[in-house]
Amino acid sequence: MNRRSSRLALRPFFALAGWLSLACLASQAAPLAAEEHELRRSALVVAVERARSSIVNIHGEKTVTAENPYAERDAAKSETKRVNGMGTGVIVDERGYIITNFHVVDGVKKITVTTADRETYIAQLVSRDAQTDLAIIKVESREKLPVIDIGTSSDLMPGETVIAVGNAFGYEHTVTRGIVSALHRTVQVSDAQNYEDLIQTDASINPGNSGGPLLNIEGSMIGLNVAVRAGAQGIGFAIPADKVVETAAELLSTRRLEHTWHGMVARPIVDENGVVIETVDAQSPAAESGLKSGDIIHAVARRHVSRALDLERALLGHHPGEKIAVEAERDGQRLQVNLVLASAPDATEGPSDPVWDTIGLEARPITAKQFQHHHRTRYRGGLLVREVRPDSPAARQGIRRGDILVGMHIWETVSLDNLAYILNRSDLASLEPLKFYILRENEPQTLYGFLQLSRP
């Protein structure tokens, strides 16, 4: 594409003369020392101890473009550099599934995970959601890993004590304390990333804290640290735990990871144990087992279930045709049913995305207000690039997350309908390579390039 002191005084210890005096002192000091130790074990100390073993540190290296790759359509003239990154993660399943921020592992080829007991693993990215900036990675461990206790963010109170734990600036398992400063914050980090309904806290959150837990005074995770306001002090943000759990259930779903199907949607019951079934797909394994909408599930495969994430975790690793015991309740009566998983039918996988298949982009319209705020140009609007498929036409031309696609050939791309019109033209092949125009943050001029489109 082309460019268009204070000092600490140390006091000597004077030993007492005589063994008898020392013995007496020791006999009196021992119980006092134990008592003082217990006084030091505050609720904060206990909370950190409770959560620490389920928090991991993440290191990785990614390759980024050192210079503008669009000067020539010659890959040999592009220069890249390697950048070390760091972040934090939280173990959500004893088999090694860890949740973190997607931006922590995005583009990282070798994800290194270090646990609290100094064990090191190489993790694989298994599932991600760029919109919520959450991802699941997995490590292979011979032993079961400790799982974080997940609380709820629904009853958080401004002013209550919270604790952030993370790999701050590479200092592993750094602990900071603060309060809930505010709730329901919307934060625009960049054109590529917007967060809604965040928890604001004054607990110190620094680079490397991303993906680590925000704990309450009981040591339960009530948020996932995600961002800090640059240039400000005491302003950090976390994704509420309820949103994290909801997304994690989708990212860890058996259908997504193992292509198995149970056919039900469930939600937690406030102040009660179990999840209530909201819907059951017709002719699904759940329907054939006799489960109905409104039933309450308490356990699956002898694992307690209190949220949708627990349901998916309990079903992971089971194969189509396998019978799984489900303990449920209907109208106050206990039920014991056998759920037989099936392979997910291809017909319900959903229609393909022609923009993703053909160009290699996931895009969404940017609001006129956001567009005018960030881009003082003659263009009326554009499409925000949310994802770029590896080795796609877009990737080969160097299009990045956060770019604004403002036009193709002679047409503007303000809406997805505009893009669909271009891709559905009967003479599209004669227009290739298709010229495109993008705006990029911190770039004063419009960038353009040429796409040789792939076919679905």
N, C-alpha and C positions, 0 to 999 in steps of 0.2 A: 504494500500500500504506500502511496505517496502522501506528503503533507500538503494540504491546502490550509576554752576547755576547762570545761572545768576539770581539775585534777582530783583523783581519788586518793585520799590519805590512807595509807596502810599502817595499822597499829600493831605493834608486836604483841604476841601472846606470852604472858608470863606464867610459867609452869609453877604449880604449887609444890612446896617441899613436902616430902614424906609420902610413902605409898598409901598410908591409911587415908590421908586427905584425898588423894586421887581416887581411891576406891569409893569413898563416900560420895564424891562429886559424880562419879560415873553412875552410881546407883540412883542418885536423884535425877541426873540428867536424862537417862534413858527414857522414862515414861514421858517426860516433858517434850523430848524430841519427837516422839511418836505423835503426841497430841498436836504439836505445832505442824507436823507434816500433814495431818488430817485437816487442819485449818487451812492449809495452803491448797488443798484439793478442792478448789472452788467448783461451782457448777460449770464454769468455762473449761476448766481442766478436764473434767469428766466428759463434757460434750466432745472435746477434741479427741480424747482417748477413744471414745466410742466410734467415731467416724474415721479416724486416721487410716486404719488398715484397708479401707475400701476406696481410698483416694490414690490415684496413680499420677505420675509425672510423665509427660509426653515430650519427646524430642524428635525432630525430623529435619530433613534437608530437602529443599525444593529448588528447582531451576527456574529463574526468572529472566526476562529479557532485559539486558543491560542497556540497549539502545533501541530506537524505533525500528521495528523489523519491516516496516513498509516502504523503506526507501527504494528497494528493488525487489522484484519477485524472484529473488535468488536466495535460497535458504543458506547458502554458504556465506553470505554477507551479513547474516544476522549474528549478533554476539549475545551470549548468555552468561549468567553468573550464578553461583550456588549460594543460597542464603540459609543459615541455620534458624530454625524456628523452635518454639517451645510452647507448651500448654499443659493443661491438666485434664484428667478424666475421672469418671466415677464408675465403679463396678456395679452393674445392675443385675447381673446374673452370675452365679457361681461357676458357670462353665467358661467364663472369660469374656463375656460381652460387656463392653464399656461404652458409656455415652460421653460425648464431648461436643464441642462446637465444630461445625463443618469447616469453618475457616482455619481451624488448628491443623487439620489433616488434608485440606484441599491442596492437591498437587504434590503431596509428599509421597515419594516413591518408597521410602523405607521408614516406617513409623516405629520408633523405639519407645517402649513402655517400661517404666521402672516403678515397682511397687514400694510400699512403705518398709518392707523388710529387705530391700535392696536387690530383689530378684528382677532380672531384665528379660524382656520378651520382645519379639518382633511381631507387630500387630498387622492385621489386614483390615482394610476398609470394607465393610459388608453392606452398609446401607446409609443413605444420607438424604436430608431434605434441605435444600439450599434456602428455601423461603424462610424457614424457622431457624436456620443456621445450626442444625443439630445433625449429628452423625453417630453411627454405631460402628465401633471397631472391635476386633476380637483377637484375643491371645490364646495360645494353646498351653494349658497348664495341666500337669499330672494330678494336681490336688485342687480341691474346690477352693475358690477364692471368696473372701468375705464380701458381702453385698451391703451397700449403703442402706440405711433405714430412711425411707422416703416419707416425709410428712406431707402436709397440705399447705398450700399458699392461700387458701380461701378465707382463712381467719386471721391473717397477718394484721398487726396493729402498728401504725406509725409510732416510733419511739421504742419499740421492743428491741431487745438485744439480738444481734446476729453476728455470726462468725464466718469469715471467708478463709478458705484453705486452698493453697495452690502453689504452682511452680513459678512464683513471682521472680522475674528477671533471672530465671534459672536456679534460684534458691529453693530447693525442693521442700515441699510441705511447710511453706511459710504460713503462719497463722496471724490474722488480723481481726480486730474486733470493732464493731460499730453498732449502729441502730438502723432500723428501717426509717429512711428519711421521707419516703413518699411511695405511693402505689400508682399503678396504671399509667406509667410514663410512656410516651411515644418518643423514640429516638431515631433520627435519621443519621446513620453513620456515614453513608456515602450514597451515590446514585444507585449503587448495586445492592445496598442492604438497608432495610428499614425494619426496626423492631417496634412492636406494639405491646402495650400492657406490661411494661417492665417494672420490676422492683428497683427503687432507688435506695442506695445505702451509702453511708459515709465510711464503712469499713474499707480500708485501703485495698484497692484492686489495681494491679499493675500488669504490664505485659507478661504473659505466662500464666496469669490467673484464669484466662479464658477456659471454660469447660470444667472448672472446679466448682465445688458445692458452696452454696451459702447456707449455713446451718442456723437453726434456732438454738436456744439455750439448752434444749434437751438432746442436741446432737443429731437431730433429724434434718435431712436436706429439704429446704423450703424454696430453693432457687438454684439456678446454674449461672455462675458468673459469666458475663459475656462482653462487657465493654466498660471503658472509663472515659470520662469527658477530658479530652486533651487540653492541657493547660490549666485545668482546674484542680482544686484539692478537695478531697472528701466527697467526690461525686462519682459513684460507680453504679453499674446496673446489672441486674440478674434476670434471667427468664424465670417466671414463676414455676414452681415444681409441678403444679397441676398441668400446665401446658407442656412441660418436659415429659411427663408421664404419658400424656395423651399422644404426643408425637412418637415417643419411644415405643408405644404399643403398635403403631403403624410400621415403624422401622423394623421391629422385631417380629412382625406378623409371620405366621407359618406360610401364608400364601406368598409373601414377598421373598422370604429367604429360602423356603423349601418347596414351594409350589404345591403345598397341601391346603386343603379347604375344609373348614368347619361350618361356615355359612351363618354365623350369627354376629351381631353387633351388641356390645354390652357397655354399660357405664356403671361407675361406682355408686354406692348408696351412702349418702351422708349419714354419719354417726352410726352406721350399721356394718356388720361384716358381710362381705359378699358383693357380687355385682348383679345387676338386674339386666335381663336380656331385653333390648329394645326392639330388635327385629330379627326374624329368622327367614332366611332365603327358602323359597319353595324348593322341594326336592333336594335339599342340602343334607349333609350328614346330621346336622343338628335337628332338622325337621324329622328325618327318618328315625332318630333316636327317641322322639317324642317330646323334645324340648319345645317350649312355646314362648312367645313374647310375654313378658311379665314374670317369668320364672326367675328365681334368685339362685345363682350358683355360689356355693360355699367352698367347694374344693374340686380340683381336677387332677387326676392321677395322684391322689393323696397329698396334693399341694394346696395349701390354703390360698384362696383367691379373694382379694379385696379391691382390685382394680383391673381394668382391661389389660394392663401390662402383665399382671400375674397370670391371666388367662393364656396369653400368647406364650409366655415363658414356660408354662406347664405343658403346652402342646408341642413346643419345639423339640425336635429329635424323634418324634413319633412318625411312623410311616403310614401311607395309605393302606387301608384294610385292617389296621391295628385297632383293637378295642381299648377304649380309654374310659375308666370309671369316672363318673361325674356325680357329685353330691349336690342336689338342688332342693329347692323348696317352692311349693305352689299352694297358695291359699293357706299357709301355715302348716302344710303337710310335707314331710320330708320325702324326697324322691331319690332313688338310686337308678341311674341310667347308664347305658354303655354307648359312648360316642365312637363311631367308626369313621375315621378321617378318609377323605377321598382326594384324588389328584384334582387340582384346580382346573376347571374347564377353560379351554382357550377362548371360548366364545365370550367369557365374562372378563377377559383381560382388558377390554376397553379398546376403542378405536386408536389407530396409530396417529401420531402427530406429524403431519406433512412437513412442518417447519423443522422439527427435530430430525426427521428422517432425511430430508432433502438438503437442508442447509447446515444442520447441526447446532441449532440454537433453541434455547428456551427463552421466550421473550414475553414481556407484558407491557401494556401501555403505561407511560409515565404521565402523571397529572400535569395539566397546563401550568399550575402554580409551581410545582417542583421543577418543571422544565425551564420556565422563565427565570426562576431563582438561580439555577445553576448554569444556564446557557443563554447568554444574551446574543441570539443569532436571528437570522431571517427566517429560520424554520418554525413551523407552527407547533411541532411536537415530534415525538418519536417513540420507539419501542426500547425499553430497557432490557439489556441482555442479562438474564439471570444465570444461565448455564451455557457452556460450550462443550459439545460432545468431542471427546478426543479423536484425533485423526479424521475430523470432518472437514468439509470445504471451509467452514468458518474458522476452525482451528488452524488449518494450513495457511490461511491468510492472516492469522495473528489477531483475530477478533477476541476480545477479552470480556470477562464478567464486568459489568458496570458500564460498558460502552452503550451509547445511544444510537440505534440504527434510525437514521432520518430519511433515507431514500434508497431506491434501487432503480437503476436505469433512468427513466425520465419521471418516475412516480415517487411521491412521498410515502412514507411508512409511519403514519400517525397511529394507525390502529391495526389490529390483527387481520381485519377484513382487507385492508390495503395489501397486506402481505399475501393473503390467500388469493386475491385477485391476480397478483403477479405470478404466483406459482401455478395457477390454474390456466394461464393463457396457453392457447394452442400453439402459439409461435414462440414459446419460451426457449426452445432449443436453439432457434436462430439468433437469440439475444446473447447466448453464452460466448465467452465468459461474461457474466452479468456484473456490471459495475455497481458498487454500493458505496454509501457515504455514512460515516459515523462521526459522532462527537465523543471526545474522551476528556475526563477530568484532567485539569492542568494543561491541556493542549489548546492553544489559542485558535488554531485553525481546524477546519474540517479535514478529516482523513478519508481517503478513498482507496479502493482496491477492486479486485476482480474475482468473482466466484465461478468456478467450474462445478456446477451442481451435480450431486450424486443422485442416483435414482433409488427409490424405496425398494 
